[in-house]
């Protein structure tokens, strides 16, 4: 339905984030990347301690 709306109205269904909202989204994304990298490292560390 979204593609249909873009073709008919020639606009997006929502306005992209700008200003503080965009900054908050970028910080949230960075935090999730750091959390994921930390979780992967902890799994690696635990596997090394147990398996080797």
PDB file of N, CA, C and O in Angstrom:
ATOM      1  N   UNK A   1       0.824  -1.194   0.000  1.00  0.00           N
ATOM      2  CA  UNK A   1       0.000   0.000   0.000  1.00  0.00           C
ATOM      3  C   UNK A   1       0.869   1.260   0.000  1.00  0.00           C
ATOM      4  O   UNK A   1       0.495   2.282  -0.576  1.00  0.00           O
ATOM      5  N   UNK A   2       2.020   1.178   0.645  1.00  0.00           N
ATOM      6  CA  UNK A   2       2.894   2.349   0.721  1.00  0.00           C
ATOM      7  C   UNK A   2       3.384   2.755  -0.666  1.00  0.00           C
ATOM      8  O   UNK A   2       3.392   3.939  -1.002  1.00  0.00           O
ATOM      9  N   UNK A   3       3.793   1.770  -1.472  1.00  0.00           N
ATOM     10  CA  UNK A   3       4.270   2.094  -2.816  1.00  0.00           C
ATOM     11  C   UNK A   3       3.142   2.711  -3.641  1.00  0.00           C
ATOM     12  O   UNK A   3       3.383   3.618  -4.438  1.00  0.00           O
ATOM     13  N   UNK A   4       1.938   2.235  -3.461  1.00  0.00           N
ATOM     14  CA  UNK A   4       0.791   2.803  -4.176  1.00  0.00           C
ATOM     15  C   UNK A   4       0.602   4.270  -3.796  1.00  0.00           C
ATOM     16  O   UNK A   4       0.367   5.112  -4.662  1.00  0.00           O
ATOM     17  N   UNK A   5       0.704   4.574  -2.500  1.00  0.00           N
ATOM     18  CA  UNK A   5       0.532   5.951  -2.046  1.00  0.00           C
ATOM     19  C   UNK A   5       1.615   6.861  -2.621  1.00  0.00           C
ATOM     20  O   UNK A   5       1.334   7.998  -2.998  1.00  0.00           O
ATOM     21  N   UNK A   6       2.841   6.370  -2.688  1.00  0.00           N
ATOM     22  CA  UNK A   6       3.928   7.182  -3.225  1.00  0.00           C
ATOM     23  C   UNK A   6       3.686   7.457  -4.702  1.00  0.00           C
ATOM     24  O   UNK A   6       3.914   8.574  -5.166  1.00  0.00           O
ATOM     25  N   UNK A   7       3.229   6.462  -5.443  1.00  0.00           N
ATOM     26  CA  UNK A   7       2.969   6.672  -6.871  1.00  0.00           C
ATOM     27  C   UNK A   7       1.809   7.632  -7.089  1.00  0.00           C
ATOM     28  O   UNK A   7       1.871   8.473  -7.987  1.00  0.00           O
ATOM     29  N   UNK A   8       0.760   7.527  -6.295  1.00  0.00           N
ATOM     30  CA  UNK A   8      -0.425   8.354  -6.505  1.00  0.00           C
ATOM     31  C   UNK A   8      -0.227   9.790  -6.025  1.00  0.00           C
ATOM     32  O   UNK A   8      -0.587  10.734  -6.728  1.00  0.00           O
ATOM     33  N   UNK A   9       0.338   9.959  -4.844  1.00  0.00           N
ATOM     34  CA  UNK A   9       0.453  11.297  -4.269  1.00  0.00           C
ATOM     35  C   UNK A   9       1.820  11.919  -4.487  1.00  0.00           C
ATOM     36  O   UNK A   9       1.999  13.113  -4.249  1.00  0.00           O
ATOM     37  N   UNK A  10       2.783  11.133  -4.934  1.00  0.00           N
ATOM     38  CA  UNK A  10       4.152  11.601  -5.166  1.00  0.00           C
ATOM     39  C   UNK A  10       4.820  12.093  -3.881  1.00  0.00           C
ATOM     40  O   UNK A  10       5.725  12.925  -3.938  1.00  0.00           O
ATOM     41  N   UNK A  11       4.386  11.591  -2.729  1.00  0.00           N
ATOM     42  CA  UNK A  11       5.010  11.947  -1.450  1.00  0.00           C
ATOM     43  C   UNK A  11       5.122  10.696  -0.595  1.00  0.00           C
ATOM     44  O   UNK A  11       4.465   9.689  -0.859  1.00  0.00           O
ATOM     45  N   UNK A  12       5.953  10.771   0.424  1.00  0.00           N
ATOM     46  CA  UNK A  12       6.069   9.678   1.384  1.00  0.00           C
ATOM     47  C   UNK A  12       4.916   9.736   2.373  1.00  0.00           C
ATOM     48  O   UNK A  12       4.282  10.779   2.537  1.00  0.00           O
ATOM     49  N   UNK A  13       4.645   8.617   3.029  1.00  0.00           N
ATOM     50  CA  UNK A  13       3.594   8.571   4.037  1.00  0.00           C
ATOM     51  C   UNK A  13       4.002   9.283   5.327  1.00  0.00           C
ATOM     52  O   UNK A  13       3.140   9.666   6.118  1.00  0.00           O
ATOM     53  N   UNK A  14       5.284   9.462   5.541  1.00  0.00           N
ATOM     54  CA  UNK A  14       5.755  10.119   6.759  1.00  0.00           C
ATOM     55  C   UNK A  14       6.918  11.046   6.403  1.00  0.00           C
ATOM     56  O   UNK A  14       7.564  10.889   5.367  1.00  0.00           O
ATOM     57  N   UNK A  15       7.165  12.001   7.274  1.00  0.00           N
ATOM     58  CA  UNK A  15       8.300  12.906   7.095  1.00  0.00           C
ATOM     59  C   UNK A  15       9.521  12.294   7.764  1.00  0.00           C
ATOM     60  O   UNK A  15       9.427  11.835   8.902  1.00  0.00           O
ATOM     61  N   UNK A  16      10.664  12.275   7.086  1.00  0.00           N
ATOM     62  CA  UNK A  16      11.874  11.753   7.717  1.00  0.00           C
ATOM     63  C   UNK A  16      12.233  12.569   8.963  1.00  0.00           C
ATOM     64  O   UNK A  16      11.954  13.765   9.040  1.00  0.00           O
ATOM     65  N   UNK A  17      12.851  11.902   9.927  1.00  0.00           N
ATOM     66  CA  UNK A  17      13.231  12.570  11.164  1.00  0.00           C
ATOM     67  C   UNK A  17      14.278  13.639  10.886  1.00  0.00           C
ATOM     68  O   UNK A  17      15.164  13.450  10.052  1.00  0.00           O
ATOM     69  N   UNK A  18      14.175  14.757  11.584  1.00  0.00           N
ATOM     70  CA  UNK A  18      15.141  15.841  11.464  1.00  0.00           C
ATOM     71  C   UNK A  18      15.475  16.362  12.852  1.00  0.00           C
ATOM     72  O   UNK A  18      14.739  16.124  13.810  1.00  0.00           O
ATOM     73  N   UNK A  19      16.579  17.066  12.951  1.00  0.00           N
ATOM     74  CA  UNK A  19      16.964  17.732  14.199  1.00  0.00           C
ATOM     75  C   UNK A  19      17.165  16.765  15.349  1.00  0.00           C
ATOM     76  O   UNK A  19      17.851  15.753  15.203  1.00  0.00           O
ATOM     77  N   UNK A  20      16.561  17.078  16.509  1.00  0.00           N
ATOM     78  CA  UNK A  20      16.766  16.247  17.710  1.00  0.00           C
ATOM     79  C   UNK A  20      16.260  14.814  17.537  1.00  0.00           C
ATOM     80  O   UNK A  20      16.846  13.883  18.090  1.00  0.00           O
ATOM     81  N   UNK A  21      15.184  14.630  16.779  1.00  0.00           N
ATOM     82  CA  UNK A  21      14.671  13.269  16.571  1.00  0.00           C
ATOM     83  C   UNK A  21      15.684  12.426  15.806  1.00  0.00           C
ATOM     84  O   UNK A  21      15.890  11.255  16.127  1.00  0.00           O
ATOM     85  N   UNK A  22      16.304  13.008  14.812  1.00  0.00           N
ATOM     86  CA  UNK A  22      17.301  12.278  14.034  1.00  0.00           C
ATOM     87  C   UNK A  22      18.516  11.954  14.893  1.00  0.00           C
ATOM     88  O   UNK A  22      19.062  10.854  14.818  1.00  0.00           O
ATOM     89  N   UNK A  23      18.934  12.915  15.706  1.00  0.00           N
ATOM     90  CA  UNK A  23      20.080  12.693  16.593  1.00  0.00           C
ATOM     91  C   UNK A  23      19.765  11.583  17.592  1.00  0.00           C
ATOM     92  O   UNK A  23      20.606  10.722  17.848  1.00  0.00           O
ATOM     93  N   UNK A  24      18.560  11.600  18.156  1.00  0.00           N
ATOM     94  CA  UNK A  24      18.160  10.560  19.105  1.00  0.00           C
ATOM     95  C   UNK A  24      18.139   9.187  18.433  1.00  0.00           C
ATOM     96  O   UNK A  24      18.590   8.203  19.020  1.00  0.00           O
ATOM     97  N   UNK A  25      17.620   9.117  17.209  1.00  0.00           N
ATOM     98  CA  UNK A  25      17.592   7.852  16.478  1.00  0.00           C
ATOM     99  C   UNK A  25      19.004   7.346  16.205  1.00  0.00           C
ATOM    100  O   UNK A  25      19.270   6.149  16.313  1.00  0.00           O
ATOM    101  N   UNK A  26      19.915   8.263  15.849  1.00  0.00           N
ATOM    102  CA  UNK A  26      21.297   7.877  15.567  1.00  0.00           C
ATOM    103  C   UNK A  26      21.983   7.352  16.833  1.00  0.00           C
ATOM    104  O   UNK A  26      22.718   6.366  16.778  1.00  0.00           O
ATOM    105  N   UNK A  27      21.744   8.013  17.975  1.00  0.00           N
ATOM    106  CA  UNK A  27      22.333   7.544  19.236  1.00  0.00           C
ATOM    107  C   UNK A  27      21.756   6.191  19.636  1.00  0.00           C
ATOM    108  O   UNK A  27      22.483   5.335  20.141  1.00  0.00           O
ATOM    109  N   UNK A  28      20.470   5.992  19.419  1.00  0.00           N
ATOM    110  CA  UNK A  28      19.849   4.707  19.732  1.00  0.00           C
ATOM    111  C   UNK A  28      20.455   3.603  18.861  1.00  0.00           C
ATOM    112  O   UNK A  28      20.721   2.503  19.347  1.00  0.00           O
ATOM    113  N   UNK A  29      20.671   3.894  17.583  1.00  0.00           N
ATOM    114  CA  UNK A  29      21.275   2.911  16.682  1.00  0.00           C
ATOM    115  C   UNK A  29      22.702   2.588  17.118  1.00  0.00           C
ATOM    116  O   UNK A  29      23.100   1.423  17.136  1.00  0.00           O
ATOM    117  N   UNK A  30      23.467   3.612  17.468  1.00  0.00           N
ATOM    118  CA  UNK A  30      24.831   3.400  17.940  1.00  0.00           C
ATOM    119  C   UNK A  30      24.838   2.545  19.201  1.00  0.00           C
ATOM    120  O   UNK A  30      25.662   1.642  19.337  1.00  0.00           O
ATOM    121  N   UNK A  31      23.921   2.829  20.122  1.00  0.00           N
ATOM    122  CA  UNK A  31      23.826   2.045  21.346  1.00  0.00           C
ATOM    123  C   UNK A  31      23.507   0.588  21.070  1.00  0.00           C
ATOM    124  O   UNK A  31      24.061  -0.303  21.713  1.00  0.00           O
ATOM    125  N   UNK A  32      22.626   0.341  20.125  1.00  0.00           N
ATOM    126  CA  UNK A  32      22.296  -1.044  19.782  1.00  0.00           C
ATOM    127  C   UNK A  32      23.484  -1.767  19.153  1.00  0.00           C
ATOM    128  O   UNK A  32      23.710  -2.944  19.431  1.00  0.00           O
ATOM    129  N   UNK A  33      24.250  -1.065  18.303  1.00  0.00           N
ATOM    130  CA  UNK A  33      25.449  -1.672  17.726  1.00  0.00           C
ATOM    131  C   UNK A  33      26.461  -2.022  18.817  1.00  0.00           C
ATOM    132  O   UNK A  33      27.054  -3.101  18.805  1.00  0.00           O
ATOM    133  N   UNK A  34      26.650  -1.095  19.762  1.00  0.00           N
ATOM    134  CA  UNK A  34      27.590  -1.363  20.857  1.00  0.00           C
ATOM    135  C   UNK A  34      27.129  -2.518  21.730  1.00  0.00           C
ATOM    136  O   UNK A  34      27.936  -3.350  22.145  1.00  0.00           O
ATOM    137  N   UNK A  35      25.828  -2.570  22.010  1.00  0.00           N
ATOM    138  CA  UNK A  35      25.282  -3.672  22.798  1.00  0.00           C
ATOM    139  C   UNK A  35      25.497  -4.995  22.068  1.00  0.00           C
ATOM    140  O   UNK A  35      25.904  -5.979  22.685  1.00  0.00           O
ATOM    141  N   UNK A  36      25.230  -5.032  20.774  1.00  0.00           N
ATOM    142  CA  UNK A  36      25.407  -6.257  19.996  1.00  0.00           C
ATOM    143  C   UNK A  36      26.857  -6.703  19.962  1.00  0.00           C
ATOM    144  O   UNK A  36      27.151  -7.888  20.120  1.00  0.00           O
ATOM    145  N   UNK A  37      27.767  -5.753  19.755  1.00  0.00           N
ATOM    146  CA  UNK A  37      29.195  -6.089  19.721  1.00  0.00           C
ATOM    147  C   UNK A  37      29.658  -6.609  21.077  1.00  0.00           C
ATOM    148  O   UNK A  37      30.445  -7.553  21.148  1.00  0.00           O
ATOM    149  N   UNK A  38      29.173  -5.998  22.146  1.00  0.00           N
ATOM    150  CA  UNK A  38      29.534  -6.452  23.489  1.00  0.00           C
ATOM    151  C   UNK A  38      28.994  -7.847  23.752  1.00  0.00           C
ATOM    152  O   UNK A  38      29.695  -8.686  24.318  1.00  0.00           O
ATOM    153  N   UNK A  39      27.758  -8.104  23.349  1.00  0.00           N
ATOM    154  CA  UNK A  39      27.164  -9.428  23.543  1.00  0.00           C
ATOM    155  C   UNK A  39      27.954 -10.481  22.758  1.00  0.00           C
ATOM    156  O   UNK A  39      28.220 -11.565  23.277  1.00  0.00           O
ATOM    157  N   UNK A  40      28.326 -10.173  21.527  1.00  0.00           N
ATOM    158  CA  UNK A  40      29.122 -11.132  20.750  1.00  0.00           C
ATOM    159  C   UNK A  40      30.475 -11.392  21.395  1.00  0.00           C
ATOM    160  O   UNK A  40      30.946 -12.529  21.425  1.00  0.00           O
ATOM    161  N   UNK A  41      31.097 -10.341  21.910  1.00  0.00           N
ATOM    162  CA  UNK A  41      32.388 -10.533  22.566  1.00  0.00           C
ATOM    163  C   UNK A  41      32.243 -11.389  23.818  1.00  0.00           C
ATOM    164  O   UNK A  41      33.083 -12.248  24.086  1.00  0.00           O
ATOM    165  N   UNK A  42      31.182 -11.159  24.585  1.00  0.00           N
ATOM    166  CA  UNK A  42      30.975 -11.965  25.792  1.00  0.00           C
ATOM    167  C   UNK A  42      30.737 -13.431  25.449  1.00  0.00           C
ATOM    168  O   UNK A  42      31.223 -14.313  26.158  1.00  0.00           O
ATOM    169  N   UNK A  43      30.010 -13.705  24.392  1.00  0.00           N
ATOM    170  CA  UNK A  43      29.807 -15.091  23.963  1.00  0.00           C
ATOM    171  C   UNK A  43      31.147 -15.705  23.565  1.00  0.00           C
ATOM    172  O   UNK A  43      31.439 -16.845  23.926  1.00  0.00           O
ATOM    173  N   UNK A  44      31.954 -14.961  22.829  1.00  0.00           N
ATOM    174  CA  UNK A  44      33.287 -15.426  22.437  1.00  0.00           C
ATOM    175  C   UNK A  44      34.144 -15.693  23.673  1.00  0.00           C
ATOM    176  O   UNK A  44      34.819 -16.719  23.754  1.00  0.00           O
ATOM    177  N   UNK A  45      34.117 -14.774  24.630  1.00  0.00           N
ATOM    178  CA  UNK A  45      34.929 -14.915  25.837  1.00  0.00           C
ATOM    179  C   UNK A  45      34.517 -16.142  26.647  1.00  0.00           C
ATOM    180  O   UNK A  45      35.366 -16.902  27.111  1.00  0.00           O
ATOM    181  N   UNK A  46      33.209 -16.328  26.814  1.00  0.00           N
ATOM    182  CA  UNK A  46      32.715 -17.483  27.565  1.00  0.00           C
ATOM    183  C   UNK A  46      33.062 -18.779  26.836  1.00  0.00           C
ATOM    184  O   UNK A  46      33.464 -19.752  27.474  1.00  0.00           O
ATOM    185  N   UNK A  47      32.916 -18.808  25.530  1.00  0.00           N
ATOM    186  CA  UNK A  47      33.262 -20.004  24.769  1.00  0.00           C
ATOM    187  C   UNK A  47      34.741 -20.335  24.899  1.00  0.00           C
ATOM    188  O   UNK A  47      35.108 -21.502  25.027  1.00  0.00           O
ATOM    189  N   UNK A  48      35.588 -19.318  24.866  1.00  0.00           N
ATOM    190  CA  UNK A  48      37.034 -19.555  25.021  1.00  0.00           C
ATOM    191  C   UNK A  48      37.347 -20.109  26.412  1.00  0.00           C
ATOM    192  O   UNK A  48      38.190 -20.994  26.558  1.00  0.00           O
ATOM    193  N   UNK A  49      36.666 -19.583  27.429  1.00  0.00           N
ATOM    194  CA  UNK A  49      36.928 -20.040  28.806  1.00  0.00           C
ATOM    195  C   UNK A  49      36.455 -21.473  29.009  1.00  0.00           C
ATOM    196  O   UNK A  49      37.107 -22.244  29.713  1.00  0.00           O
ATOM    197  N   UNK A  50      35.344 -21.833  28.409  1.00  0.00           N
ATOM    198  CA  UNK A  50      34.766 -23.163  28.640  1.00  0.00           C
ATOM    199  C   UNK A  50      35.379 -24.209  27.706  1.00  0.00           C
ATOM    200  O   UNK A  50      35.698 -25.316  28.140  1.00  0.00           O
ATOM    201  N   UNK A  51      35.543 -23.865  26.441  1.00  0.00           N
ATOM    202  CA  UNK A  51      35.963 -24.861  25.462  1.00  0.00           C
ATOM    203  C   UNK A  51      37.468 -25.055  25.372  1.00  0.00           C
ATOM    204  O   UNK A  51      37.910 -26.137  24.984  1.00  0.00           O
ATOM    205  N   UNK A  52      38.275 -24.056  25.714  1.00  0.00           N
ATOM    206  CA  UNK A  52      39.714 -24.173  25.521  1.00  0.00           C
ATOM    207  C   UNK A  52      40.476 -23.995  26.815  1.00  0.00           C
ATOM    208  O   UNK A  52      41.705 -24.066  26.822  1.00  0.00           O
TER     209      UNK A  52
END
